[in-house]
Amino acid sequence: MRGLTPIRLARHSSLGNSFKSLVAQFSAATLELNPSIGAKQISQRLTERAQEMLGARAAVLALAGAEEWEIASVSGESAPWTKACATSLARSLAGHARGAGVHAVSGSTVKFLGEELAGASGWTEVLLTRLSAQEGRTLGVLCLADPTQLSAPEIQLFEALASHASVALENVQMFGRIELSRKQWVEDFDAISDWIVVHDAGGRVLRLNRALARVLEVHPQAAIGWEVAKLELLATKPAERCPFCRNPNAPQEEFTHEASNRTYVISTSRISSGAGELRTIHVFKDITDRREAERRFRRERDFNKNILNNTRSMILVLDTAGLISFANLRCSEAGYRAEMLVGQPLASFVAPSRRPLFLDALRRSLEGTATELEVSFSGPSQARRQFAISLSPMRDEQGEINSVVVVMSDVTESADLQAKLVHTEKMAALGQLVSGVAHEVNNPLAAIVGFTDLLLENPHIPEQSKEQLQFILCEAQRTRVIVQNLLRFARQMPSQQEPVEIHSILAHTLKLRAYDFSRQGVQIVEHLDPRLPSLIGDPHQLQQVFLNVLNNAYDAIQDSRRPGKLEIRTAHRDGQIEISFRDNGPGVSHPDRIFDPFFTTKEVGKGTGLGLSICYGIVREHRGEIQVRNNPDGPGCTFTVKLPVAPALDLLAAGGAQ
């Protein structure tokens, strides 16, 4: 607040009684301009005293407003002011204030206010002085109309009076701002819905907000001086000191408090005043609903997380660019680690042949259409797996598609089983057909062979004809071999059941082709499990299987025109004996059709396409399976025969039957 400074007047030797009287009036006027009476009364008294002291016809005070200037008060003789005239006068005085100096100025009314206002007011001369704040800001302008002839000391008194009024008005404005700020603070304090209590070092209430006062059913002012310890607030029992001051020496503290099935966070701040007095502020915030919402959110989050992580399907979330942003726990269990997936395009894991189909499905999902398809994915070990996948668009709160949910189910085993079932049914149907055809062909073929033999033994047949009959007999014999192969394929011939040593059969089979392999420089590498158990089967039929596989490997190596290598490996896994034949030939061009009857990639006359079909039938009859796949780490392919190990009781029974 600005202080009222004493006014020092210039000394004049000729000061008369009239001037002394004027000084006395000035002193009385300064006493009247007390900031406590308010701006309106200060303005009115200022114009009255100025007009009276200096014998002016009228006095006008214009004050600067927030947006425009306005006439605050008028004293003495003046024409009736219309609102338009008052506004025009205020603007004219404001214009003078912007260019005025620190001293009073005087002149004709026309010069300072203009002809229109001069005519409306009837004033001839005016004396103006600016009212300014301490920092130089203009507060207003004090105007005297037609004052008496003034001496220099009297003008100084006029300026001093305006300066004193400036201080009073500035202080009034400051008091107003302080009071407004105080009222606003009280309103803000009482508008807070949380409970607030302020107490002194002795635990006596200094202030309550209305929210807490309503709970205590008391007026905020009436609670001042009460002991906080005896309020029994939040089910606390009466105590000697404040029950919410856990650590009185800490400037701040916060803790939770349970009361009546409600949860509160109590925040405490301690403030020291300039006089050394300590005030403690407690804020009580009811967080019961928030705690319950958090518990609900955690339950829902954990529930959803458990669903995502315990489902048997792999669940991924893709962004609009097709990049993986989320992978559930099932992905890691399947070998697809999160760091391997997140940030990568899912399309990169799709087999190249199915990638366009997947990208088209992803595009349709981003357009809002859920899609389903089956694709082949590369696994963590580079093995291909078959997945049934569903792509569903996910929308944000505005309904815009911002991601795609992908649900993947591994159907590799199901697809393999389905393929095997289809193949088995096809082979069974074909076997029945071939069996019938073979029997029908075998009967006339036997007659052809028999009568041809009789004709060859007949001495009356010319030699030229015997040569033709010999050709017929050879072709008939070849046809009979084909028929026998057909019958074997159809499995019409019962297999023997006896204990079988796989290594013994392999050794005998390799001897049959040892000369050809050696002559062509084919390297044979054996990795045989010495602890291989026995199984029950037909050794002759199994030898036929191994011989057919060796023959195919030999032919493939010959076609590749590279140094040949054949690896034979045996192992015992999961109750099965596995015999694998790995060659370094050109590989299999149609692995899905390799066991189909009459299917062959050899030249005409070099194969009937029944060899591997017969192998398939023999292995199936032994309750096993035969597979082929191209080598992922090099040229050639690998045939694998899997046969079940015989239980000990079955081995004893088969041995006794012999």
ZAMARGU-4260 file (C-alpha; in steps of 0.2 Angstrom, whole numbers, plus 5000, padded with zeros to 4 digits):
<rodrens>
0) 5000/5000/5000 | 5006/5017/4996 | 5009/5029/5011 | 5003/5047/5011 | 5019/5058/5009
5) 5019/5076/5016 | 5017/5090/5004 | 5031/5103/5003 | 5026/5120/4996 | 5037/5133/4989
10) 5041/5147/5001 | 5034/5164/4997 | 5037/5179/5007 | 5020/5186/5002 | 5009/5173/5009
15) 4993/5182/5015 | 4979/5177/5026 | 4969/5170/5011 | 4983/5158/5007 | 4984/5152/5025
20) 4966/5149/5025 | 4968/5139/5008 | 4982/5128/5016 | 4971/5125/5031 | 4957/5119/5019
25) 4970/5108/5010 | 4975/5100/5027 | 4957/5096/5031 | 4954/5089/5013 | 4968/5077/5014
30) 4961/5071/5031 | 4945/5068/5022 | 4953/5058/5008 | 4955/5042/5018 | 4956/5025/5008
35) 4944/5017/5021 | 4929/5027/5015 | 4930/5019/4997 | 4933/5025/4980 | 4916/5033/4977
40) 4916/5044/4992 | 4934/5049/4989 | 4930/5055/4971 | 4915/5065/4977 | 4925/5073/4992
45) 4940/5077/4980 | 4929/5086/4967 | 4920/5096/4981 | 4935/5101/4990 | 4945/5106/4975
50) 4930/5116/4968 | 4928/5124/4985 | 4946/5128/4988 | 4951/5135/4972 | 4934/5144/4969
55) 4931/5135/4952 | 4914/5135/4944 | 4914/5116/4943 | 4926/5101/4946 | 4925/5085/4937
60) 4935/5068/4941 | 4937/5055/4927 | 4944/5038/4931 | 4951/5025/4920 | 4940/5009/4919
65) 4944/4991/4914 | 4938/4995/4896 | 4933/5014/4895 | 4935/5029/4905 | 4920/5036/4915
70) 4915/5052/4925 | 4917/5047/4943 | 4910/5063/4951 | 4905/5081/4947 | 4904/5096/4959
75) 4898/5114/4957 | 4889/5122/4943 | 4887/5111/4927 | 4875/5109/4913 | 4864/5094/4914
80) 4875/5080/4907 | 4868/5067/4895 | 4875/5050/4895 | 4883/5054/4878 | 4890/5070/4884
85) 4898/5062/4900 | 4905/5048/4889 | 4912/5061/4877 | 4920/5071/4891 | 4928/5056/4899
90) 4936/5051/4882 | 4942/5069/4880 | 4950/5069/4897 | 4957/5052/4894 | 4965/5058/4878
95) 4973/5073/4888 | 4980/5061/4901 | 4989/5051/4888 | 4999/5066/4883 | 5000/5075/4899
100) 5015/5078/4910 | 5017/5078/4929 | 5011/5096/4931 | 4994/5104/4930 | 4990/5113/4914
105) 4977/5126/4910 | 4969/5133/4894 | 4953/5137/4885 | 4939/5124/4886 | 4938/5123/4867
110) 4957/5119/4866 | 4956/5105/4879 | 4938/5098/4876 | 4933/5104/4859 | 4919/5116/4854
115) 4905/5104/4856 | 4909/5100/4874 | 4913/5119/4877 | 4896/5124/4871 | 4887/5110/4881
120) 4896/5114/4897 | 4897/5133/4896 | 4915/5133/4903 | 4927/5145/4897 | 4944/5139/4905
125) 4949/5123/4912 | 4963/5117/4924 | 4969/5099/4922 | 4980/5088/4932 | 4984/5069/4930
130) 4981/5057/4944 | 4994/5043/4943 | 4999/5027/4952 | 5016/5024/4960 | 5022/5014/4945
135) 5017/5028/4933 | 5000/5021/4928 | 4986/5034/4925 | 4972/5033/4937 | 4962/5047/4931
140) 4961/5066/4927 | 4955/5080/4939 | 4947/5095/4930 | 4943/5112/4937 | 4931/5123/4926
145) 4933/5142/4926 | 4944/5143/4942 | 4948/5160/4950 | 4965/5168/4945 | 4977/5156/4954
150) 4995/5160/4960 | 5009/5147/4958 | 5007/5141/4976 | 4989/5138/4974 | 4992/5128/4958
155) 5005/5118/4969 | 4991/5115/4981 | 4980/5109/4967 | 4994/5097/4961 | 4997/5091/4979
160) 4979/5088/4982 | 4978/5077/4966 | 4994/5068/4971 | 4986/5064/4988 | 4970/5058/4980
165) 4980/5047/4968 | 4988/5038/4983 | 4971/5036/4991 | 4963/5029/4975 | 4977/5017/4972
170) 4976/5011/4990 | 4957/5009/4988 | 4960/4999/4972 | 4973/4988/4981 | 4961/4985/4996
175) 4948/4980/4983 | 4959/4968/4975 | 4964/4960/4991 | 4946/4959/4997 | 4941/4951/4981
180) 4955/4939/4982 | 4950/4935/5000 | 4932/4932/4995 | 4937/4921/4980 | 4949/4911/4991
185) 4935/4908/5003 | 4924/4903/4990 | 4937/4891/4982 | 4941/4884/4999 | 4922/4881/5003
190) 4919/4874/4985 | 4931/4860/4987 | 4922/4843/4990 | 4936/4835/5000 | 4936/4839/5018
195) 4948/4851/5024 | 4953/4856/5042 | 4967/4868/5048 | 4973/4868/5066 | 4986/4877/5076
200) 5001/4868/5085 | 4989/4865/5100 | 4977/4856/5089 | 4963/4869/5089 | 4953/4872/5073
205) 4958/4888/5064 | 4947/4884/5048 | 4935/4871/5041 | 4928/4871/5024 | 4909/4869/5021
210) 4910/4851/5015 | 4917/4846/5032 | 4906/4858/5042 | 4891/4849/5034 | 4897/4832/5040
215) 4900/4839/5058 | 4883/4849/5056 | 4890/4865/5061 | 4893/4882/5054 | 4912/4884/5048
220) 4914/4899/5060 | 4907/4890/5075 | 4920/4877/5074 | 4934/4888/5076 | 4943/4885/5092
225) 4937/4867/5094 | 4950/4853/5098 | 4952/4842/5082 | 4956/4827/5094 | 4938/4828/5101
230) 4929/4829/5084 | 4928/4810/5083 | 4930/4812/5064 | 4930/4796/5054 | 4926/4786/5069
235) 4942/4791/5078 | 4941/4791/5097 | 4944/4806/5108 | 4962/4809/5111 | 4975/4821/5118
240) 4981/4826/5102 | 4976/4827/5083 | 4973/4808/5078 | 4978/4813/5060 | 4996/4820/5064
245) 5006/4804/5063 | 5023/4813/5062 | 5021/4831/5068 | 5039/4835/5063 | 5037/4831/5045
250) 5032/4845/5033 | 5021/4833/5023 | 5014/4816/5025 | 5000/4805/5017 | 4992/4789/5023
255) 4976/4779/5020 | 4962/4778/5033 | 4948/4765/5034 | 4932/4770/5042 | 4914/4764/5041
260) 4918/4753/5025 | 4925/4769/5017 | 4943/4772/5012 | 4951/4790/5014 | 4968/4797/5009
265) 4973/4810/5022 | 4986/4822/5015 | 4994/4833/5028 | 5005/4849/5025 | 5012/4860/5039
270) 5016/4878/5037 | 5026/4890/5048 | 5020/4908/5048 | 5032/4923/5049 | 5028/4924/5068
275) 5034/4906/5070 | 5016/4899/5072 | 5014/4882/5065 | 4998/4878/5055 | 4993/4860/5050
280) 4982/4857/5035 | 4973/4840/5034 | 4964/4836/5017 | 4952/4821/5018 | 4949/4813/5001
285) 4936/4799/4999 | 4944/4786/4987 | 4932/4772/4991 | 4924/4773/4973 | 4941/4774/4965
290) 4948/4759/4975 | 4933/4749/4970 | 4935/4754/4952 | 4953/4750/4953 | 4949/4733/4960
295) 4936/4730/4947 | 4948/4735/4933 | 4961/4724/4940 | 4949/4709/4941 | 4943/4712/4923
300) 4961/4715/4917 | 4967/4699/4926 | 4952/4689/4920 | 4955/4695/4902 | 4973/4692/4904
305) 4970/4674/4910 | 4958/4671/4896 | 4971/4677/4883 | 4985/4667/4891 | 4976/4651/4895
310) 4967/4649/4878 | 4974/4635/4867 | 4974/4647/4852 | 4988/4659/4848 | 4981/4677/4849
315) 4990/4692/4840 | 4985/4710/4838 | 4991/4719/4822 | 4992/4737/4819 | 4985/4745/4803
320) 5002/4742/4795 | 5001/4723/4798 | 5015/4724/4812 | 5012/4713/4828 | 5009/4724/4843
325) 5004/4710/4855 | 5006/4691/4857 | 4998/4681/4871 | 5007/4668/4882 | 5002/4654/4871
330) 5013/4660/4857 | 5028/4658/4868 | 5023/4641/4873 | 5022/4636/4855 | 5040/4643/4853
335) 5036/4660/4846 | 5044/4671/4859 | 5037/4689/4861 | 5053/4697/4856 | 5053/4687/4840
340) 5035/4693/4835 | 5032/4710/4842 | 5036/4723/4829 | 5037/4711/4815 | 5025/4709/4800
345) 5015/4694/4802 | 5015/4691/4783 | 5034/4687/4785 | 5030/4671/4794 | 5017/4665/4781
350) 5023/4653/4767 | 5027/4663/4751 | 5014/4653/4741 | 5000/4658/4754 | 5006/4676/4757
355) 4995/4685/4744 | 4980/4676/4751 | 4984/4682/4769 | 4988/4700/4763 | 4971/4700/4754
360) 4962/4694/4770 | 4972/4707/4781 | 4966/4721/4769 | 4948/4715/4770 | 4949/4715/4789
365) 4956/4733/4789 | 4941/4738/4778 | 4929/4730/4791 | 4926/4712/4786 | 4931/4698/4797
370) 4939/4684/4787 | 4945/4666/4790 | 4958/4655/4781 | 4971/4642/4782 | 4989/4646/4779
375) 5006/4638/4782 | 5017/4647/4794 | 5036/4644/4797 | 5039/4638/4815 | 5054/4643/4827
380) 5063/4628/4820 | 5060/4633/4802 | 5047/4618/4801 | 5031/4623/4793 | 5015/4622/4803
385) 4997/4623/4797 | 4986/4636/4805 | 4967/4640/4804 | 4967/4659/4807 | 4953/4671/4810
390) 4956/4690/4807 | 4943/4702/4815 | 4944/4721/4815 | 4945/4731/4831 | 4938/4748/4832
395) 4942/4763/4844 | 4929/4774/4853 | 4926/4784/4837 | 4922/4768/4827 | 4938/4769/4817
400) 4947/4753/4814 | 4964/4754/4823 | 4970/4736/4824 | 4966/4718/4819 | 4964/4703/4831
405) 4971/4687/4824 | 4966/4671/4832 | 4977/4656/4826 | 4974/4638/4829 | 4987/4625/4825
410) 4979/4612/4814 | 4995/4604/4808 | 4991/4587/4816 | 4973/4587/4810 | 4978/4592/4793
415) 4991/4578/4792 | 4978/4566/4799 | 4965/4571/4787 | 4978/4569/4772 | 4983/4552/4779
420) 4964/4547/4781 | 4961/4552/4763 | 4976/4544/4757 | 4972/4528/4766 | 4954/4527/4760
425) 4960/4530/4742 | 4973/4516/4744 | 4960/4504/4751 | 4948/4508/4737 | 4961/4506/4724
430) 4968/4490/4733 | 4950/4482/4732 | 4949/4487/4713 | 4967/4480/4710 | 4964/4464/4719
435) 4949/4460/4708 | 4957/4465/4692 | 4973/4454/4697 | 4962/4439/4700 | 4953/4441/4684
440) 4969/4443/4674 | 4978/4429/4683 | 4965/4416/4677 | 4967/4419/4658 | 4986/4422/4660
445) 4988/4405/4668 | 4980/4397/4652 | 4991/4407/4641 | 5007/4402/4650 | 5001/4384/4651
450) 4996/4381/4633 | 5012/4391/4627 | 5023/4379/4636 | 5013/4364/4628 | 5016/4371/4611
455) 5034/4374/4614 | 5036/4355/4619 | 5026/4350/4603 | 5039/4343/4590 | 5028/4347/4576
460) 5029/4366/4579 | 5041/4374/4566 | 5056/4382/4574 | 5051/4399/4567 | 5034/4398/4576
465) 5043/4392/4592 | 5053/4408/4592 | 5037/4418/4592 | 5029/4406/4605 | 5045/4410/4616
470) 5042/4428/4615 | 5024/4426/4620 | 5029/4416/4635 | 5042/4429/4640 | 5029/4443/4639
475) 5016/4432/4649 | 5029/4428/4662 | 5032/4447/4664 | 5013/4450/4665 | 5012/4437/4679
480) 5025/4447/4689 | 5015/4463/4687 | 5000/4453/4693 | 5009/4447/4708 | 5015/4465/4712
485) 4997/4470/4711 | 4991/4456/4723 | 5005/4461/4735 | 4999/4479/4734 | 4981/4474/4737
490) 4988/4465/4753 | 4979/4449/4748 | 4994/4438/4754 | 4994/4436/4773 | 5011/4442/4781
495) 5021/4431/4793 | 5021/4436/4812 | 5038/4433/4820 | 5051/4442/4830 | 5061/4453/4818
500) 5078/4461/4820 | 5079/4477/4809 | 5098/4478/4808 | 5099/4460/4802 | 5086/4464/4788
505) 5095/4480/4783 | 5112/4471/4782 | 5105/4458/4771 | 5096/4471/4760 | 5112/4481/4758
510) 5121/4466/4752 | 5109/4464/4738 | 5113/4481/4731 | 5131/4482/4738 | 5139/4479/4721
515) 5129/4492/4712 | 5132/4505/4725 | 5151/4501/4726 | 5152/4502/4707 | 5144/4519/4706
520) 5155/4526/4720 | 5140/4529/4732 | 5145/4531/4750 | 5135/4522/4763 | 5135/4530/4780
525) 5126/4520/4794 | 5121/4527/4811 | 5113/4512/4819 | 5106/4512/4837 | 5114/4497/4845
530) 5100/4496/4858 | 5086/4494/4845 | 5073/4483/4852 | 5064/4469/4842 | 5047/4470/4833
535) 5035/4458/4826 | 5032/4457/4807 | 5036/4448/4791 | 5055/4449/4787 | 5053/4446/4769
540) 5040/4460/4767 | 5050/4472/4777 | 5065/4468/4766 | 5055/4472/4751 | 5051/4489/4758
545) 5069/4493/4762 | 5074/4486/4745 | 5062/4497/4736 | 5068/4513/4746 | 5086/4509/4742
550) 5082/4506/4723 | 5073/4523/4723 | 5088/4531/4732 | 5100/4523/4720 | 5090/4530/4704
555) 5089/4547/4712 | 5108/4548/4715 | 5111/4542/4697 | 5100/4556/4691 | 5109/4570/4701
560) 5126/4566/4693 | 5135/4571/4709 | 5146/4560/4721 | 5132/4550/4729 | 5129/4548/4748
565) 5116/4538/4757 | 5114/4539/4776 | 5105/4526/4785 | 5100/4529/4803 | 5090/4519/4816
570) 5083/4526/4832 | 5070/4521/4846 | 5058/4535/4850 | 5041/4535/4859 | 5038/4516/4857
575) 5043/4516/4839 | 5058/4511/4828 | 5062/4524/4815 | 5073/4519/4800 | 5077/4534/4789
580) 5086/4534/4772 | 5093/4551/4767 | 5101/4553/4750 | 5108/4568/4741 | 5099/4566/4725
585) 5087/4579/4717 | 5073/4577/4729 | 5055/4573/4727 | 5045/4584/4716 | 5028/4578/4721
590) 5029/4572/4739 | 5011/4571/4742 | 5008/4559/4727 | 5024/4548/4729 | 5014/4533/4737
595) 5000/4534/4724 | 4999/4518/4713 | 5006/4519/4696 | 5013/4537/4699 | 5031/4538/4694
600) 5043/4551/4688 | 5054/4539/4679 | 5056/4537/4661 | 5043/4525/4652 | 5049/4507/4654
605) 5059/4511/4670 | 5046/4510/4683 | 5028/4504/4685 | 5024/4516/4700 | 5019/4501/4711
610) 5035/4500/4721 | 5032/4513/4734 | 5014/4510/4734 | 5018/4492/4739 | 5029/4498/4753
615) 5015/4509/4759 | 5003/4495/4760 | 5016/4483/4769 | 5021/4497/4782 | 5002/4501/4785
620) 4999/4482/4788 | 5013/4482/4801 | 5004/4496/4810 | 5017/4509/4805 | 5019/4523/4793
625) 5031/4529/4780 | 5035/4547/4776 | 5045/4557/4764 | 5051/4575/4764 | 5064/4585/4755
630) 5080/4589/4765 | 5078/4607/4772 | 5097/4609/4774 | 5103/4602/4758 | 5099/4592/4742
635) 5090/4576/4741 | 5076/4569/4752 | 5073/4557/4767 | 5062/4542/4768 | 5057/4537/4786
640) 5049/4521/4791 | 5041/4520/4808 | 5036/4503/4815 | 5029/4500/4833 | 5040/4490/4845
645) 5033/4473/4850 | 5028/4471/4868 | 5038/4457/4877 | 5022/4445/4879 | 5019/4447/4860
650) 5038/4442/4856 | 5036/4427/4867 | 5020/4422/4859 | 5027/4424/4841 | 5043/4415/4846
655) 5033/4400/4853 | 5023/4399/4837 | 5038/4396/4827
</rodrens>
